């Protein structure tokens, strides 16, 4: 998920593979286990045969063959040609087309993981087409980079269920991302939060914003006129001084932190995380769930009595399993970049809404596995499922979610705000009954494709973009673009209380950092987003007996990085990208721009997630001599190239970084300019490949290493077959 600002609003809870504990399908560690229909090369190998999907850009192949004997081999990349050979501390990963063989001798002291594949050329989307459709950071990585070997490793890791094998595959991808450098990792962000200590109950989660109805304020906190209509920042109002603007108020068409934060407040997903818990998801609109033993079918029992509130017309809409099925299909149909998680891991056409009776009858002949709170059981009736989750309230049908292949972190994806359930009746209006009948009451969601269209022209998007309607604790009451957003407590919220921590939330939008700081100093805002270099201006403040709080103590799973357009010269040459990676003043950026709140990282996985490694990689340093050497080796004359560096306006840290790079890269001979764009325009340009180099941050969608290596490197390659053997 793209971060609109370097001000970190999330913080890491250091639990590797935490989502796996929330109910995914575990793999056997037995070396003789056979998964799927593959055949092993020897009795001591595991074979996985699978098909996967990918995303797309330029292919980078280098021949870097070394002649070391196996006993001398340290972690690193041994070969990059028709076959890639990557040595980690525990294994040798060999990846290439079916029938291809490495030219180097394979070390014999490590486990060998071999990935062989056949590319489905006919169904692999053209990179330029993905660019035209605005799929950067969606169906394809942000650099529009395509390397079939890398894509095969990513798909292999997605399909693998053994966490030890997945970790080795992730290490290989991390090392290749470090070497091929479609993105240059500037560092891993530390958390920076600034707020008044009258705010109580703050907590931190790596993927979700705080729920502001769960926070409260000291009743003696000051009350200050905001200067927007009659709104006042009082103890019942949570006021945030920040920058940017949501990409959209439509959850299916926003893929950045601001839009997701809004929907975490105004919407509900099937499952969620309770405050800072990362170990397992909790019930939200789904009160219970179960899956088949293969992990390819999931059934969610929908909470009854839930209403979506339409404040624009003062109406409510009851929510049931049909609305859930519609929500999931709509995300794929609109085709925004965020839809990759639905398109890649779910089959919305095969999914469906069921009645409780239909589900109960199914269970009699098809027992399912339910997992929750560290316990697992087989369930054979609806009542058994409800009892297992301890739920005895009313229900509103069952949503059957079909996956084309098991995927360990699927519950984490379902907690993402872009899958907030929306009311089908509100969105389709007078076509609702017709669409409902066409789908046989949600039994055939594919019928809804004709009632929706791709992209921003879709009428349901236009409606939700301007007048959002959700089921969450707040609703959007008032807004003025680029000025303010007001959320009000939802009286129809299914879990409403008489005394929520806050009855409203107000975002004050201001692109000037000092203006935001002044808003904060006067108590007009409870919290403020500031660039790191302004920290000293908010430390030690006092107001009516209260003090300012500045927290910088947690390393987050957030990476800040440069993105090259690998479809453009000279960035289509990996040597040029490597050269420019040596032309980045990392220490200066960390210390001067981020005041030490940016820790070095060298590839597309944050510490301490599985796959992160410091062995066998290039630890890029600021070295202009090395950069010039590599440019010369690539045969590139920098004076022949113009480079535009772009960033999102109002982000002073990114402005400083791009200005530094302009100075340094100009010394190499490039003609470098710097420009900024407002956040929605910035996203539109970068998603369509209309850039040379840009800067962005990545906040994880869900807690799995695939959610870094996939979005960063996946090139949209489709495979006819993909086989993993472990010896």
Secondary structure, 3 states (H helix, E strand, C coil): CEECCCCCCCCCCCCCCHHHHHCCCCCCCCCCCEECCCCCCCCCCEEEEECCCCCCCECCCCCCCCCCCHHHCCCEEEEECCEEEEECCCEEEEEEECCCCCCCCCCCCCEEEEEEEEECHHHCCCHHHHHHCCCECCCECCCCECCHHHHHHHHHHHHCCCHHHHHHHHHHHHHHHHHHCCEEEEEEEECCEEEECCEECCCCCCCCCCCCCCCEECCCCCCEECCCCCCEECCCEEEEEECCCCCCCCHHHCCEHHHHHHHHHHCCCCEECCCCCCCCCEECCEEEEEECCCCCEEEEEEECCCEEEECCCCEEEECCHHHHHHHHHHHHHHCCHHHHHHHHHCEEEEEEEECHHHHHHHHHHCCEEEEECCEEEEECCHHHHHHHHCCCCCEEEEEEEECCCCCCCHHHHHCCHHHCCCCHHHHHHHHHHHHHHHCCCCCCHHHHHHHCCCCCCCHHHHHHHHCCCECCCEEEEEEECCCEEEEEECCCCCCCCCCCCCCEEEEEECCCHHHHHHHHHCCCCCEECCCHHHHHHCCCCEECCEEEEEECCCEEEEEEEEEECCCCCCCCCHHHHHHHHCCCCHHHHHHHHCCCCEECCCCCCCCCCCCCCCCCCCCCCCCHHHHHHHHHHCCCCHHHCEEEEEEECCCHHHHHHHHHHHHHHHHCCCEEEEEEECHHHHHHHHHCCCCCEEEEEECCCCCCCHHHHHHHHCCCCCEEEEEEEEC
